[in-house]
Amino acid sequence: MKKATGALVGLCATGPLLLALPILGIGAGTASASCSTDGAQGVDASAVAKQVKVILDGGDKGSVSVPGLDAPADQVPNAKTIQATGVAMNIPARGQVVALATALQESGLRNLTYGDRDSLGLFQQRPSMGWGMASEILDPVHASTRFYEGLKKVSGWQSLAVAQAAQAVQKSGFPEAYAKWEPLATALQKAIELLLQKSGDPSSHSSPSGSADIGGSPSSDSAGGCSADGDGTDFGIIPAGALPDEYKIPATAPREVQTAIRWALGQLGTPYQWGGSCTDSHGKGPMGRCDCSSLMQQAYKAAGVSLTRTTYTQVKDGKSVSVDALKPGDLLFTEGTAAVPEHVGMAIGQGLIVHAPHTGDVIRITTVASWKSRILAVRRVV
């Protein structure tokens, strides 16, 4: 798809854009393969990594400048969303680079509200060509998902050049233009991957130590109103991967919820795997293990209930309920924002939550008390 120039930049959002500001147009795709290094020469991977860290850690966004990232406060979070969606879909690093290079060319990593003809969003996808409704295309997770779905349909894409793989999905009028973005896309992919793997799930930032997140003692803001059956503080410190002897699966919960809880508890003690499918958590293959959202998806799949794959989309599954009215089976979201949360766990009754915390940890039980001040949204799916 032809990239529009002189377009608008929008805030990363899961619905219609909240704000648009004028930006400088990025040079479109008149480059050929023989001159594809134009604009890509001199990409400093360490500078890109520094800028990514500054942006994602909430630092001084004007302290670092990298050619190709002239609006990093908008571009880097969009790059992270594209990459995280790829990880959730088990797309290897090279596929993530293809997606990032495509978005760099098509939109400059901006969630554009218009483009050539009816093209929209990060990848300039067109509603008229079956990429989804306009509101869906302007959801970065939807747009990224559809791009990766297209990529997976390309036979042998892993052996294609980045520009060839991008063109096979996009069918652009400027097929050679993607190549010049490969160095920057590669640097972004490596920088974002390193940060996400260091922190695992971002929820790990919220506790000063591993023991804090297993809910040993009540916090000052956790008293009262957490749920009908307490906030979990009566259990004291819960060892990693253990289930308190006093806990019983709630007999009054719907059958599907009981099944989902039972399945999730069956994964206790298995290692967390960022991007893991949770289809073989006890097996030897790391990608069969669970991350936070795949644990929720597979637990409910065992109960015959379909959930979407990522926290970004699971926060739209089911219906919203109040944190003060928790029931067993409810999904609790923390970190990020209420619209784009980055961690999820399942209430299992008696003030307890089962979740897959972060890299280096195992699926474990924590308490509602230790989470309450950080809960951004609660969804009831049954």
Backbone torsions as a table, in degrees:
resi	resn	phi	psi	omega
1	MET	NA	139.2	-178.0
2	LYS	-70.0	135.2	-179.7
3	LYS	-83.3	135.5	177.6
4	ALA	-86.3	145.1	174.4
5	THR	-110.0	163.6	-179.2
6	GLY	61.4	33.8	-175.8
7	ALA	-90.3	-164.7	-178.4
8	LEU	-113.8	152.2	175.0
9	VAL	-104.1	138.5	178.3
10	GLY	-122.1	156.0	174.3
11	LEU	-66.6	142.2	176.7
12	CYS	-61.2	123.6	-176.1
13	ALA	-150.3	162.6	178.3
14	THR	-97.1	3.2	177.3
15	GLY	-139.8	-151.1	178.6
16	PRO	-59.2	147.3	-176.5
17	LEU	-66.9	144.6	-177.6
18	LEU	-88.5	-27.2	-172.4
19	LEU	-153.4	144.8	176.2
20	ALA	-131.5	135.5	-179.6
21	LEU	-130.6	148.2	178.6
22	PRO	-68.1	143.5	178.0
23	ILE	-132.1	168.6	173.2
24	LEU	-83.1	135.7	177.5
25	GLY	-69.8	141.7	174.8
26	ILE	-91.4	141.3	-177.9
27	GLY	-53.6	133.0	-175.9
28	ALA	-81.0	-165.4	-166.1
29	GLY	-96.0	65.1	172.2
30	THR	-97.8	-0.1	179.6
31	ALA	-71.5	149.2	174.8
32	SER	-108.3	171.4	-178.7
33	ALA	-59.3	-33.4	-176.7
34	SER	-73.2	-18.8	179.4
35	CYS	-123.8	26.9	-174.7
36	SER	-70.6	-9.3	177.4
37	THR	-78.7	-6.7	177.1
38	ASP	-61.3	120.8	-177.7
39	GLY	88.5	-12.3	-179.5
40	ALA	-109.0	-13.8	179.4
41	GLN	-63.7	142.3	173.3
42	GLY	77.3	16.2	175.5
43	VAL	-64.7	119.6	-177.6
44	ASP	-97.7	103.7	-175.4
45	ALA	-59.5	-36.7	-179.7
46	SER	-68.0	-37.0	177.3
47	ALA	-67.6	-40.5	176.3
48	VAL	-61.1	-45.5	179.7
49	ALA	-60.6	-39.9	179.3
50	LYS	-64.6	-43.7	-179.8
51	GLN	-65.1	-42.9	178.2
52	VAL	-58.9	-44.9	-179.5
53	LYS	-63.7	-42.6	179.0
54	VAL	-59.7	-47.5	-176.7
55	ILE	-66.6	-49.3	-174.9
56	LEU	-73.2	-21.9	176.4
57	ASP	-90.7	-0.2	177.3
58	GLY	76.5	26.8	-178.8
59	GLY	-84.3	-161.7	180.0
60	ASP	-71.0	104.4	-172.5
61	LYS	-70.1	-13.3	179.5
62	GLY	-98.5	7.5	-172.9
63	SER	-83.7	-15.9	-177.1
64	VAL	-133.3	142.3	178.2
65	SER	-132.6	130.2	179.1
66	VAL	-129.3	129.1	177.1
67	PRO	-54.4	133.4	-178.5
68	GLY	98.3	-17.9	177.2
69	LEU	-119.3	73.6	-176.4
70	ASP	-83.8	-11.7	175.8
71	ALA	-134.7	61.6	-170.6
72	PRO	-60.0	-29.0	-179.8
73	ALA	-61.1	-28.9	175.6
74	ASP	-93.3	-39.4	-171.0
75	GLN	-72.7	-44.2	-175.1
76	VAL	-65.5	-46.1	175.8
77	PRO	-59.4	-35.9	176.5
78	ASN	-66.0	-38.9	176.6
79	ALA	-61.9	-41.0	178.8
80	LYS	-62.2	-42.5	179.3
81	THR	-62.7	-43.9	178.3
82	ILE	-59.5	-45.6	-177.0
83	GLN	-70.0	-43.0	179.9
84	ALA	-62.7	-36.8	176.7
85	THR	-64.6	-40.9	176.8
86	GLY	-61.4	-42.9	178.4
87	VAL	-61.8	-44.5	179.9
88	ALA	-61.6	-27.8	-179.9
89	MET	-95.2	9.6	179.9
90	ASN	61.8	33.1	175.0
91	ILE	-83.6	126.3	-178.6
92	PRO	-66.5	170.1	-174.3
93	ALA	-55.7	-40.3	-178.2
94	ARG	-62.7	-38.6	176.9
95	GLY	-65.1	-35.5	176.0
96	GLN	-65.8	-37.7	176.6
97	VAL	-63.3	-42.3	177.5
98	VAL	-58.2	-45.3	-179.0
99	ALA	-64.7	-43.6	-179.7
100	LEU	-65.3	-42.0	178.0
101	ALA	-62.7	-39.2	178.8
102	THR	-63.2	-47.4	-179.3
103	ALA	-66.8	-33.6	175.8
104	LEU	-61.9	-42.0	-179.6
105	GLN	-73.9	-45.1	-172.5
106	GLU	-73.3	-38.9	-172.5
107	SER	-134.4	-2.7	-171.2
108	GLY	66.8	29.0	-177.5
109	LEU	60.6	35.6	177.4
110	ARG	-119.7	145.1	-178.4
111	ASN	-85.8	75.7	-171.3
112	LEU	-69.9	140.9	-179.3
113	THR	-87.3	-6.1	174.1
114	TYR	-158.0	171.9	179.6
115	GLY	-171.1	-153.2	179.2
116	ASP	-65.7	125.7	-175.2
117	ARG	54.4	-120.3	-177.4
118	ASP	-105.0	22.4	-179.9
119	SER	-66.7	142.6	-176.4
120	LEU	-144.2	159.5	165.0
121	GLY	78.5	-167.8	-175.4
122	LEU	-61.7	-37.0	-176.2
123	PHE	-107.1	6.7	-178.2
124	GLN	52.2	49.4	177.9
125	GLN	-82.1	150.0	-173.4
126	ARG	-111.3	123.8	175.6
127	PRO	-54.4	-37.0	-177.7
128	SER	-68.8	-15.0	179.4
129	MET	-103.5	13.1	172.3
130	GLY	86.8	16.4	-180.0
131	TRP	-80.6	-10.2	-178.8
132	GLY	130.8	174.4	175.2
133	MET	-70.7	160.5	-178.3
134	ALA	-55.9	-43.6	-179.2
135	SER	-64.7	-31.9	178.1
136	GLU	-72.1	-43.7	-179.2
137	ILE	-62.7	-31.4	178.0
138	LEU	-79.3	-0.6	169.9
139	ASP	-89.3	111.6	-175.8
140	PRO	-56.2	-34.0	179.2
141	VAL	-68.4	-44.5	177.3
142	HIS	-61.1	-47.2	-178.2
143	ALA	-60.3	-43.0	179.7
144	SER	-66.2	-42.3	179.7
145	THR	-60.0	-45.7	-179.2
146	ARG	-65.4	-36.7	177.5
147	PHE	-62.6	-48.0	-178.3
148	TYR	-65.0	-35.9	176.1
149	GLU	-60.9	-40.7	176.5
150	GLY	-65.0	-40.3	-179.8
151	LEU	-63.4	-41.5	-178.3
152	LYS	-65.1	-21.9	178.9
153	LYS	-81.7	-10.2	-179.3
154	VAL	-83.3	112.0	-177.3
155	SER	-61.6	125.9	176.4
156	GLY	69.1	26.2	-176.4
157	TRP	-59.9	-28.4	-178.1
158	GLN	-61.2	-26.7	-177.9
159	SER	-94.9	-1.9	179.6
160	LEU	-84.7	155.8	169.7
161	ALA	-63.0	155.4	-179.1
162	VAL	-55.0	-45.4	-179.5
163	ALA	-63.8	-38.7	179.5
164	GLN	-66.0	-42.4	179.9
165	ALA	-65.5	-42.1	178.3
166	ALA	-62.1	-44.7	-178.9
167	GLN	-64.7	-35.2	-179.9
168	ALA	-62.2	-30.0	177.8
169	VAL	-86.4	-45.8	-169.5
170	GLN	-85.1	-31.9	-176.7
171	LYS	54.5	52.9	-176.5
172	SER	-77.1	157.0	172.4
173	GLY	-76.7	-8.4	179.3
174	PHE	-128.4	69.3	-171.7
175	PRO	-63.4	-27.1	-176.8
176	GLU	-78.8	-14.9	-169.7
177	ALA	-69.2	-23.7	-177.4
178	TYR	-66.1	-29.0	-172.2
179	ALA	-59.9	-36.2	-174.6
180	LYS	-67.5	-16.2	-178.6
181	TRP	-93.8	-4.1	-176.4
182	GLU	-58.8	-45.3	-179.4
183	PRO	-60.7	-44.4	-180.0
184	LEU	-68.2	-40.7	177.9
185	ALA	-61.6	-40.2	178.5
186	THR	-64.6	-42.7	179.0
187	ALA	-64.3	-40.9	177.6
188	LEU	-63.6	-45.3	-178.6
189	GLN	-59.5	-45.0	-178.8
190	LYS	-66.8	-40.3	-179.0
191	ALA	-66.6	-44.9	-179.6
192	ILE	-68.1	-40.9	178.4
193	GLU	-59.0	-44.2	-178.8
194	LEU	-61.8	-44.7	-179.5
195	LEU	-65.2	-44.4	-178.5
196	LEU	-67.9	-36.5	179.3
197	GLN	-72.6	-31.0	177.2
198	LYS	-67.0	-40.6	-176.2
199	SER	-94.3	-12.9	-172.0
200	GLY	61.1	-130.9	173.9
201	ASP	-75.5	136.4	-177.2
202	PRO	-57.8	-15.6	179.5
203	SER	-63.8	-18.0	179.8
204	SER	-66.0	-18.4	179.7
205	HIS	-70.9	-19.2	-169.5
206	SER	-79.6	-15.4	-178.7
207	SER	-114.4	134.4	-179.3
208	PRO	-68.4	-19.1	177.9
209	SER	-150.7	165.8	-178.9
210	GLY	-61.0	-33.3	-176.1
211	SER	-71.5	-24.1	-177.0
212	ALA	-63.6	-31.8	-175.1
213	ASP	-85.4	0.8	175.2
214	ILE	-101.6	10.5	163.8
215	GLY	69.0	47.8	-177.9
216	GLY	-68.5	-47.9	-177.0
217	SER	-126.6	153.0	-177.1
218	PRO	-65.3	143.5	172.9
219	SER	-91.7	161.5	-174.2
220	SER	-65.0	-23.4	-176.9
221	ASP	-103.0	15.6	-174.8
222	SER	-104.8	-1.1	-174.5
223	ALA	-78.6	135.0	170.2
224	GLY	75.5	143.7	169.3
225	GLY	69.6	12.3	-178.0
226	CYS	-75.1	-46.6	179.1
227	SER	-167.2	172.0	-176.7
228	ALA	-68.9	-21.1	-175.9
229	ASP	-119.5	36.0	172.1
230	GLY	93.9	-178.5	-177.0
231	ASP	-117.5	8.1	174.4
232	GLY	88.1	-5.1	-175.0
233	THR	-69.5	-21.5	-179.9
234	ASP	-65.5	-17.5	-177.8
235	PHE	-81.4	-12.7	-178.1
236	GLY	69.3	-153.1	-179.3
237	ILE	-75.4	128.3	-179.6
238	ILE	-106.8	114.1	-178.7
239	PRO	-59.4	150.4	-179.8
240	ALA	-56.6	128.3	177.1
241	GLY	81.2	-0.4	-177.1
242	ALA	-98.7	157.6	175.2
243	LEU	-120.8	125.0	-179.7
244	PRO	-55.7	139.1	-178.7
245	ASP	-59.5	-30.2	-175.3
246	GLU	-77.9	-10.9	-175.9
247	TYR	-76.9	138.4	173.5
248	LYS	-132.6	138.8	175.1
249	ILE	-61.4	128.0	-174.3
250	PRO	-58.7	120.0	-177.9
251	ALA	-70.2	-21.8	-177.9
252	THR	-89.1	-5.5	179.6
253	ALA	-72.1	152.8	176.3
254	PRO	-56.3	152.8	-177.3
255	ARG	-54.9	-41.9	-178.9
256	GLU	-63.2	-39.2	179.1
257	VAL	-66.2	-43.4	178.1
258	GLN	-59.0	-43.0	179.9
259	THR	-64.9	-44.2	179.9
260	ALA	-62.2	-42.8	178.5
261	ILE	-63.3	-46.6	-178.8
262	ARG	-59.6	-41.5	-179.7
263	TRP	-66.4	-44.5	179.9
264	ALA	-62.1	-40.8	179.7
265	LEU	-66.3	-25.6	176.8
266	GLY	-67.7	-12.8	-179.9
267	GLN	-99.6	1.1	-178.7
268	LEU	-54.2	136.5	176.1
269	GLY	87.7	-8.2	179.1
270	THR	-82.6	149.1	-174.1
271	PRO	-68.3	142.7	172.3
272	TYR	-68.2	141.8	173.8
273	GLN	-136.9	112.4	178.3
274	TRP	-59.3	122.1	-178.8
275	GLY	83.2	1.4	-179.0
276	GLY	-68.0	150.3	-174.8
277	SER	-84.5	-16.2	-178.9
278	CYS	64.9	26.0	179.1
279	THR	-94.6	-10.0	178.9
280	ASP	-156.4	62.4	-171.6
281	SER	-65.1	-24.3	-179.7
282	HIS	-93.3	-0.2	-177.8
283	GLY	-83.8	180.0	-177.4
284	LYS	-83.5	-25.7	-177.7
285	GLY	-75.9	123.2	-175.8
286	PRO	-61.9	-34.3	-176.1
287	MET	-75.8	-6.4	172.3
288	GLY	-85.8	-7.8	179.0
289	ARG	-80.3	-178.6	-169.0
290	CYS	-107.8	143.7	159.2
291	ASP	-108.5	-175.5	-170.2
292	CYS	-62.4	-45.5	-174.8
293	SER	-79.2	-32.4	178.0
294	SER	-69.6	-30.2	175.0
295	LEU	-61.3	-44.0	178.7
296	MET	-65.0	-44.6	-176.8
297	GLN	-61.5	-48.3	-175.7
298	GLN	-72.8	-31.8	177.5
299	ALA	-63.0	-44.4	179.3
300	TYR	-76.3	-27.9	174.8
301	LYS	-61.3	-38.3	177.3
302	ALA	-62.1	-24.3	180.0
303	ALA	-95.9	4.1	179.2
304	GLY	81.7	18.2	-179.6
305	VAL	-113.1	127.9	-176.7
306	SER	-90.8	125.4	172.7
307	LEU	-118.8	154.3	173.2
308	THR	-73.8	177.2	-165.8
309	ARG	-91.5	-35.0	-171.4
310	THR	-110.1	161.8	175.2
311	THR	-59.7	-32.3	-178.5
312	TYR	-62.3	-31.3	-178.7
313	THR	-102.4	-30.6	178.6
314	GLN	-62.5	-27.1	179.1
315	VAL	-68.3	-8.1	175.0
316	LYS	-103.4	-9.4	179.7
317	ASP	-72.8	151.1	176.9
318	GLY	65.1	-146.6	-179.6
319	LYS	-130.1	155.3	-179.3
320	SER	-78.3	138.6	174.6
321	VAL	-134.7	163.7	-179.1
322	SER	-77.2	145.6	176.8
323	VAL	-64.0	-22.3	179.2
324	ASP	-84.0	1.6	-179.2
325	ALA	-129.4	37.8	-177.9
326	LEU	-61.1	143.8	170.7
327	LYS	-129.3	155.0	175.8
328	PRO	-53.7	136.5	-179.8
329	GLY	97.7	-14.5	179.1
330	ASP	-67.0	145.7	176.3
331	LEU	-94.9	129.8	-178.9
332	LEU	-113.3	129.8	-175.0
333	PHE	-113.1	136.2	176.9
334	THR	-134.0	167.9	176.7
335	GLU	66.9	155.3	-175.7
336	GLY	72.8	-130.7	178.1
337	THR	-130.7	168.0	179.4
338	ALA	-62.2	-32.2	179.6
339	ALA	-80.7	-32.3	-178.3
340	VAL	-132.5	71.6	-179.8
341	PRO	-75.8	159.5	-173.7
342	GLU	-123.6	6.1	174.6
343	HIS	-150.0	150.6	-178.4
344	VAL	-147.1	146.0	173.2
345	GLY	-140.5	171.5	-178.7
346	MET	-117.0	127.9	172.4
347	ALA	-68.4	132.6	-177.3
348	ILE	-119.5	7.9	-179.5
349	GLY	95.8	161.1	-179.5
350	GLN	59.0	28.0	177.0
351	GLY	74.1	22.9	-177.6
352	LEU	-115.1	156.8	179.8
353	ILE	-133.3	138.0	172.1
354	VAL	-106.5	135.2	-179.1
355	HIS	-158.5	164.1	174.1
356	ALA	-106.2	106.4	-166.7
357	PRO	-72.0	-63.2	-172.6
358	HIS	-172.2	169.6	179.2
359	THR	-55.1	134.0	-179.6
360	GLY	92.3	-5.9	179.6
361	ASP	-115.3	-178.8	180.0
362	VAL	-125.7	163.3	174.6
363	ILE	-60.8	130.3	-171.9
364	ARG	-149.4	174.5	177.2
365	ILE	-102.4	137.8	171.3
366	THR	-133.2	-177.0	-175.1
367	THR	-112.3	153.5	174.1
368	VAL	-60.5	-35.8	-179.7
369	ALA	-58.0	-41.2	-176.7
370	SER	-75.3	-15.4	-178.6
371	TRP	-103.5	-20.4	-163.0
372	LYS	-55.2	-43.1	-176.8
373	SER	-69.7	-12.0	-176.2
374	ARG	-108.6	-4.5	-175.7
375	ILE	-71.4	124.5	-178.3
376	LEU	-97.9	-29.5	-176.4
377	ALA	-160.6	153.9	175.2
378	VAL	-132.9	131.2	179.1
379	ARG	-123.5	135.3	177.2
380	ARG	-105.7	117.6	-174.1
381	VAL	-103.2	-7.8	175.6
382	VAL	-131.3	NA	NA
